[in-house]
Amino acid sequence: MKCELTNPIKRTTSYVREGTSSKVHFHDPSNILKFDGSYFVWFTRNLEDHSYASTYFAVSNDGIQWEIQGEALPLGNQGDWDDSGNLAPYVALADDHFYLFYTGFTNKDLSTRHLGLARAKTPWGPWVRFKDEPVLCHAQRQTDWHSNMVGDSNAVFRKGKWWLYFKGKKAHEKPWETHIGVAVSDHIEGPYEVHPKSPLFDGHAFTAWKHRGGIAALRGKYWPEILWSENGLDFVDTGGRLKNYSTGLFCPENFEAGDNLRGVEWGFDVVEENGVRFLERFTCPFVVLQR
């Protein structure tokens, strides 16, 4: 089992950013979708350390030049479970609708994070929250691995089911001591059941995608390893390394019945310049697990 990078990672001059204010940050890029000839990416716009954090989106005709369109999903209504903010979006296509998974929180407390779901007929929106309640909550038992929060979801369709990968942690664990698990459902709208093998590996700001009969994953900000699992549960280190902060990839096969045999070629990562975080496109064609 091994990972091969067919070309070294290449940073580009293609960005999604808003000025140079140290109070406004763009991070948590979603996966990238293509619809009607345009590319779409969603991301967190974070004002003054989560004083107002919500999902924005940008559009491009060529994947290089991007134009910020504005807010895709505002804060929930006062008193709702996500009235303090939403972040870390991920968008899937199913049943002729687009589904936006997001992390919501209330009381300005990030330990209240659950996973939410909104639906739209086009990637432009408008997005309507699903049932005005989380699609997946953190566990109630304090001994469970995801009892303090859940967030940062990635959804793929494989073997006739939806696999929702997400991160979680216990209350005593530090923000970077997070673990990745998976919940499975027959339908994209749920209900989702956390697989008993969870957590599957340690990760933070991770990325998962369908790849060569299984699931590949970047562990995220604190780990450079590229992982792979044939069954979507038991992950092994491929030997490949890709240092990334928080990455979204272009892999439309994630939502199709078939497999992804071509690998992935490009995406967005988060970079920081003069204390400001923003999205930067990179190209890095690689093939995981050549046999």
SEKE-443927 format. One record per residue (C-alpha): residue in three letters; y, x, z. Coordinates in steps of 0.5 Angstrom, whole numbers. Each point is the difference from the previous one (the first is absolute). Layout:
<rest->ala; v->Y; u->X; w->Z>
...
***
This chain:
<rest->met; v->0; u->0; w->0>
<rest->lys; v->7; u->3; w->-2>
<rest->cys; v->7; u->-2; w->-2>
<rest->glu; v->3; u->3; w->-6>
<rest->leu; v->7; u->0; w->-1>
<rest->thr; v->1; u->1; w->-8>
<rest->asn; v->7; u->2; w->1>
<rest->pro; v->4; u->2; w->6>
<rest->ile; v->5; u->-5; w->3>
<rest->lys; v->7; u->0; w->-4>
<rest->arg; v->6; u->-3; w->3>
<rest->thr; v->5; u->-4; w->-4>
<rest->thr; v->7; u->-1; w->-1>
<rest->ser; v->-2; u->-8; w->1>
<rest->tyr; v->2; u->-3; w->6>
<rest->val; v->2; u->-6; w->4>
<rest->arg; v->5; u->1; w->5>
<rest->glu; v->7; u->-3; w->2>
<rest->gly; v->5; u->4; w->1>
<rest->thr; v->0; u->6; w->5>
<rest->ser; v->1; u->-4; w->7>
<rest->ser; v->-4; u->3; w->6>
<rest->lys; v->0; u->-7; w->2>
<rest->val; v->-4; u->-3; w->-6>
<rest->his; v->-7; u->2; w->-1>
<rest->phe; v->-5; u->-2; w->-6>
<rest->his; v->-7; u->1; w->2>
<rest->asp; v->-7; u->-3; w->0>
<rest->pro; v->-1; u->-1; w->-8>
<rest->ser; v->-5; u->-5; w->-2>
<rest->asn; v->-5; u->1; w->-5>
<rest->ile; v->3; u->-1; w->-7>
<rest->leu; v->-1; u->-6; w->-5>
<rest->lys; v->1; u->-1; w->-7>
<rest->phe; v->2; u->-7; w->-2>
<rest->asp; v->3; u->-2; w->-7>
<rest->gly; v->2; u->7; w->-2>
<rest->ser; v->3; u->2; w->6>
<rest->tyr; v->-2; u->4; w->6>
<rest->phe; v->1; u->-3; w->7>
<rest->val; v->0; u->4; w->7>
<rest->trp; v->2; u->-3; w->7>
<rest->phe; v->2; u->4; w->6>
<rest->thr; v->3; u->0; w->7>
<rest->arg; v->8; u->0; w->0>
<rest->asn; v->1; u->2; w->8>
<rest->leu; v->7; u->0; w->2>
<rest->glu; v->1; u->4; w->7>
<rest->asp; v->-7; u->1; w->2>
<rest->his; v->-2; u->-7; w->-1>
<rest->ser; v->6; u->-4; w->2>
<rest->tyr; v->-1; u->-3; w->-6>
<rest->ala; v->-6; u->1; w->-4>
<rest->ser; v->-3; u->-4; w->-6>
<rest->thr; v->-3; u->0; w->-7>
<rest->tyr; v->4; u->2; w->-6>
<rest->phe; v->-3; u->2; w->-7>
<rest->ala; v->2; u->3; w->-6>
<rest->val; v->-2; u->-1; w->-7>
<rest->ser; v->0; u->5; w->-6>
<rest->asn; v->-2; u->0; w->-8>
<rest->asp; v->-3; u->6; w->0>
<rest->gly; v->-2; u->2; w->7>
<rest->ile; v->5; u->6; w->0>
<rest->gln; v->7; u->-4; w->0>
<rest->trp; v->0; u->-5; w->6>
<rest->glu; v->5; u->-5; w->2>
<rest->ile; v->0; u->-3; w->7>
<rest->gln; v->0; u->-8; w->0>
<rest->gly; v->2; u->-1; w->7>
<rest->glu; v->-4; u->-3; w->6>
<rest->ala; v->-7; u->-3; w->-2>
<rest->leu; v->-2; u->-3; w->7>
<rest->pro; v->6; u->-1; w->5>
<rest->leu; v->-2; u->-1; w->8>
<rest->gly; v->-4; u->-6; w->2>
<rest->asn; v->4; u->-5; w->3>
<rest->gln; v->2; u->0; w->8>
<rest->gly; v->-5; u->-1; w->4>
<rest->asp; v->-6; u->2; w->-5>
<rest->trp; v->-5; u->6; w->1>
<rest->asp; v->4; u->4; w->-5>
<rest->asp; v->7; u->-2; w->1>
<rest->ser; v->2; u->8; w->2>
<rest->gly; v->-2; u->3; w->-6>
<rest->asn; v->-5; u->1; w->-6>
<rest->leu; v->-3; u->7; w->-3>
<rest->ala; v->-5; u->3; w->-3>
<rest->pro; v->-1; u->-4; w->-6>
<rest->tyr; v->-6; u->-1; w->-5>
<rest->val; v->-1; u->-5; w->-6>
<rest->ala; v->-6; u->-2; w->-3>
<rest->leu; v->-2; u->-5; w->-6>
<rest->ala; v->-5; u->-5; w->1>
<rest->asp; v->-1; u->-7; w->-3>
<rest->asp; v->6; u->0; w->-4>
<rest->his; v->5; u->1; w->6>
<rest->phe; v->3; u->7; w->3>
<rest->tyr; v->-2; u->1; w->8>
<rest->leu; v->5; u->4; w->4>
<rest->phe; v->-4; u->3; w->6>
<rest->tyr; v->5; u->3; w->5>
<rest->thr; v->1; u->2; w->8>
<rest->gly; v->4; u->-5; w->4>
<rest->phe; v->3; u->1; w->7>
<rest->thr; v->4; u->-4; w->5>
<rest->asn; v->5; u->1; w->6>
<rest->lys; v->2; u->7; w->-3>
<rest->asp; v->-7; u->3; w->2>
<rest->leu; v->-4; u->3; w->-4>
<rest->ser; v->-6; u->-1; w->4>
<rest->thr; v->0; u->-7; w->-2>
<rest->arg; v->-2; u->2; w->-7>
<rest->his; v->-5; u->-5; w->-4>
<rest->leu; v->-2; u->0; w->-7>
<rest->gly; v->4; u->-6; w->-4>
<rest->leu; v->-1; u->-3; w->-7>
<rest->ala; v->5; u->-3; w->-5>
<rest->arg; v->-2; u->-3; w->-7>
<rest->ala; v->4; u->0; w->-7>
<rest->lys; v->-1; u->-2; w->-7>
<rest->thr; v->3; u->6; w->-2>
<rest->pro; v->2; u->7; w->3>
<rest->trp; v->7; u->-2; w->-1>
<rest->gly; v->-1; u->-6; w->6>
<rest->pro; v->2; u->-4; w->3>
<rest->trp; v->-5; u->2; w->5>
<rest->val; v->-3; u->-6; w->5>
<rest->arg; v->-3; u->2; w->7>
<rest->phe; v->-7; u->-2; w->0>
<rest->lys; v->-1; u->-5; w->6>
<rest->asp; v->6; u->3; w->4>
<rest->glu; v->-5; u->4; w->4>
<rest->pro; v->-4; u->7; w->-1>
<rest->val; v->-6; u->1; w->-4>
<rest->leu; v->-2; u->5; w->5>
<rest->cys; v->2; u->1; w->7>
<rest->his; v->-2; u->6; w->5>
<rest->ala; v->-5; u->-1; w->4>
<rest->gln; v->1; u->-3; w->7>
<rest->arg; v->-5; u->4; w->4>
<rest->gln; v->3; u->7; w->2>
<rest->thr; v->-6; u->4; w->-1>
<rest->asp; v->0; u->-2; w->-7>
<rest->trp; v->2; u->6; w->-5>
<rest->his; v->6; u->-5; w->-3>
<rest->ser; v->2; u->-3; w->6>
<rest->asn; v->7; u->2; w->0>
<rest->met; v->2; u->-1; w->-7>
<rest->val; v->-2; u->-1; w->-7>
<rest->gly; v->3; u->2; w->-7>
<rest->asp; v->1; u->4; w->-6>
<rest->ser; v->-5; u->-4; w->-4>
<rest->asn; v->-4; u->2; w->-7>
<rest->ala; v->-4; u->-6; w->-3>
<rest->val; v->-5; u->1; w->-6>
<rest->phe; v->-5; u->-5; w->-3>
<rest->arg; v->-7; u->3; w->0>
<rest->lys; v->-7; u->-3; w->0>
<rest->gly; v->3; u->-7; w->0>
<rest->lys; v->4; u->1; w->6>
<rest->trp; v->7; u->2; w->2>
<rest->trp; v->0; u->6; w->4>
<rest->leu; v->6; u->1; w->4>
<rest->tyr; v->1; u->7; w->3>
<rest->phe; v->5; u->1; w->6>
<rest->lys; v->2; u->4; w->6>
<rest->gly; v->0; u->-1; w->7>
<rest->lys; v->0; u->3; w->7>
<rest->lys; v->0; u->-1; w->7>
<rest->ala; v->6; u->-1; w->5>
<rest->his; v->-1; u->7; w->3>
<rest->glu; v->-1; u->4; w->-7>
<rest->lys; v->6; u->3; w->-3>
<rest->pro; v->4; u->-3; w->-6>
<rest->trp; v->-4; u->5; w->-5>
<rest->glu; v->-7; u->-1; w->4>
<rest->thr; v->-2; u->-5; w->-5>
<rest->his; v->-6; u->-2; w->-3>
<rest->ile; v->-2; u->-4; w->-6>
<rest->gly; v->-5; u->-6; w->0>
<rest->val; v->-2; u->-5; w->-5>
<rest->ala; v->0; u->-8; w->0>
<rest->val; v->-4; u->-4; w->-5>
<rest->ser; v->1; u->-7; w->-3>
<rest->asp; v->-3; u->-4; w->-6>
<rest->his; v->7; u->-2; w->-2>
<rest->ile; v->7; u->4; w->0>
<rest->glu; v->3; u->-5; w->5>
<rest->gly; v->-5; u->1; w->5>
<rest->pro; v->-3; u->-1; w->5>
<rest->tyr; v->-1; u->7; w->1>
<rest->glu; v->-5; u->3; w->5>
<rest->val; v->0; u->7; w->2>
<rest->his; v->-6; u->4; w->-2>
<rest->pro; v->-4; u->3; w->6>
<rest->lys; v->0; u->7; w->-2>
<rest->ser; v->7; u->0; w->1>
<rest->pro; v->4; u->5; w->1>
<rest->leu; v->-2; u->4; w->-6>
<rest->phe; v->4; u->6; w->0>
<rest->asp; v->7; u->2; w->3>
<rest->gly; v->6; u->-1; w->-4>
<rest->his; v->7; u->-1; w->0>
<rest->ala; v->4; u->-3; w->-6>
<rest->phe; v->-7; u->0; w->-4>
<rest->thr; v->-1; u->-2; w->-7>
<rest->ala; v->-7; u->-3; w->-3>
<rest->trp; v->-2; u->-2; w->-7>
<rest->lys; v->-6; u->-1; w->-4>
<rest->his; v->-3; u->6; w->-3>
<rest->arg; v->-7; u->2; w->-3>
<rest->gly; v->-4; u->-6; w->3>
<rest->gly; v->3; u->1; w->7>
<rest->ile; v->6; u->1; w->4>
<rest->ala; v->5; u->6; w->0>
<rest->ala; v->5; u->1; w->5>
<rest->leu; v->6; u->4; w->2>
<rest->arg; v->0; u->1; w->7>
<rest->gly; v->8; u->0; w->0>
<rest->lys; v->5; u->4; w->4>
<rest->tyr; v->-3; u->4; w->5>
<rest->trp; v->-7; u->2; w->-4>
<rest->pro; v->0; u->3; w->-7>
<rest->glu; v->-8; u->-2; w->-1>
<rest->ile; v->-2; u->-4; w->-6>
<rest->leu; v->-6; u->-5; w->2>
<rest->trp; v->-5; u->-4; w->-4>
<rest->ser; v->-5; u->-5; w->2>
<rest->glu; v->-5; u->-3; w->-4>
<rest->asn; v->-1; u->-6; w->4>
<rest->gly; v->7; u->-1; w->2>
<rest->leu; v->-2; u->1; w->7>
<rest->asp; v->-3; u->7; w->1>
<rest->phe; v->6; u->5; w->-2>
<rest->val; v->-2; u->8; w->-2>
<rest->asp; v->5; u->5; w->-1>
<rest->thr; v->0; u->2; w->-7>
<rest->gly; v->3; u->7; w->1>
<rest->gly; v->6; u->-2; w->-4>
<rest->arg; v->7; u->1; w->3>
<rest->leu; v->7; u->-4; w->-1>
<rest->lys; v->5; u->1; w->5>
<rest->asn; v->4; u->-7; w->0>
<rest->tyr; v->5; u->-4; w->4>
<rest->ser; v->-1; u->-7; w->-2>
<rest->thr; v->-3; u->-1; w->-6>
<rest->gly; v->-1; u->-6; w->-5>
<rest->leu; v->-4; u->1; w->-7>
<rest->phe; v->0; u->-4; w->-6>
<rest->cys; v->-8; u->-2; w->0>
<rest->pro; v->0; u->-8; w->-3>
<rest->glu; v->-7; u->1; w->0>
<rest->asn; v->0; u->-2; w->7>
<rest->phe; v->0; u->-7; w->-1>
<rest->glu; v->-5; u->-1; w->-6>
<rest->ala; v->-7; u->-1; w->1>
<rest->gly; v->-2; u->7; w->-4>
<rest->asp; v->1; u->7; w->2>
<rest->asn; v->5; u->5; w->0>
<rest->leu; v->-3; u->6; w->-4>
<rest->arg; v->6; u->3; w->-3>
<rest->gly; v->3; u->3; w->7>
<rest->val; v->8; u->-1; w->2>
<rest->glu; v->5; u->4; w->-3>
<rest->trp; v->7; u->-2; w->3>
<rest->gly; v->3; u->-3; w->6>
<rest->phe; v->6; u->0; w->5>
<rest->asp; v->0; u->4; w->6>
<rest->val; v->6; u->0; w->5>
<rest->val; v->4; u->7; w->1>
<rest->glu; v->6; u->1; w->4>
<rest->glu; v->6; u->4; w->-1>
<rest->asn; v->6; u->1; w->4>
<rest->gly; v->-3; u->-5; w->5>
<rest->val; v->-1; u->-5; w->-5>
<rest->arg; v->-7; u->-3; w->-2>
<rest->phe; v->-1; u->-3; w->-7>
<rest->leu; v->-5; u->-1; w->-5>
<rest->glu; v->-2; u->6; w->-5>
<rest->arg; v->-5; u->-1; w->-6>
<rest->phe; v->-5; u->5; w->-1>
<rest->thr; v->-6; u->1; w->-5>
<rest->cys; v->-6; u->3; w->2>
<rest->pro; v->-6; u->-2; w->-4>
<rest->phe; v->-6; u->1; w->4>
<rest->val; v->-8; u->-2; w->0>
<rest->val; v->-3; u->-1; w->6>
<rest->leu; v->-8; u->1; w->1>
<rest->gln; v->-2; u->3; w->-7>
<rest->arg; v->-8; u->1; w->1>
***
